[in-house]
């Protein structure tokens, strides 16, 4: 995994945000991100396609 808690990321739809936590969801990792404009979202890493900033 290329990002962890506290890392700034960008999502296609939700924009920029900060990773709050990552948990093992069985087949995939579940990522909880607080987006600057969209609030807190939970998503699976393989579908989220988050890009690490910086």
C-alpha positions as CSV (number, residue, x, y, z in Angstrom):
1,X,0.0,0.0,0.0
2,X,1.5,3.3,-1.0
3,X,-0.3,5.5,1.6
4,X,-1.2,5.3,5.3
5,X,-2.8,7.4,8.0
6,X,-2.2,11.1,7.8
7,X,-1.3,11.0,4.1
8,X,-2.8,13.5,1.8
9,X,-4.6,12.0,-1.2
10,X,-6.7,13.0,-4.2
11,X,-9.8,11.2,-5.5
12,X,-11.4,11.7,-8.9
13,X,-14.8,12.7,-7.6
14,X,-14.3,13.9,-4.0
15,X,-11.1,15.9,-4.5
16,X,-8.3,16.2,-1.9
17,X,-8.4,14.8,1.6
18,X,-6.5,13.1,4.4
19,X,-6.4,9.4,5.1
20,X,-7.8,8.8,8.7
21,X,-7.4,5.0,8.9
22,X,-6.8,1.9,6.8
23,X,-8.2,-1.5,7.9
24,X,-8.0,-4.9,6.4
25,X,-11.5,-5.6,4.9
26,X,-10.7,-9.2,3.9
27,X,-10.1,-9.2,0.2
28,X,-9.3,-5.5,0.1
29,X,-8.3,-2.7,2.4
30,X,-11.0,-0.3,3.6
31,X,-9.8,3.3,3.6
32,X,-11.4,6.1,5.6
33,X,-10.7,9.5,4.2
34,X,-11.7,13.0,5.4
35,X,-12.1,15.0,2.2
36,X,-11.8,18.8,2.3
37,X,-15.1,19.4,0.6
38,X,-17.0,16.1,0.7
39,X,-16.5,15.1,4.4
40,X,-15.6,11.6,5.6
41,X,-15.9,8.7,3.2
42,X,-15.2,5.0,3.6
43,X,-14.2,3.1,0.4
44,X,-12.3,0.1,-0.7
45,X,-8.7,0.8,-1.9
46,X,-8.9,-1.0,-5.2
47,X,-12.0,0.9,-6.3
48,X,-11.1,4.3,-4.8
49,X,-8.0,4.8,-7.0
50,X,-6.6,7.3,-4.6
51,X,-3.5,9.2,-5.7
52,X,-0.9,10.2,-3.0
53,X,-0.1,13.9,-3.0
54,X,3.4,15.3,-2.6
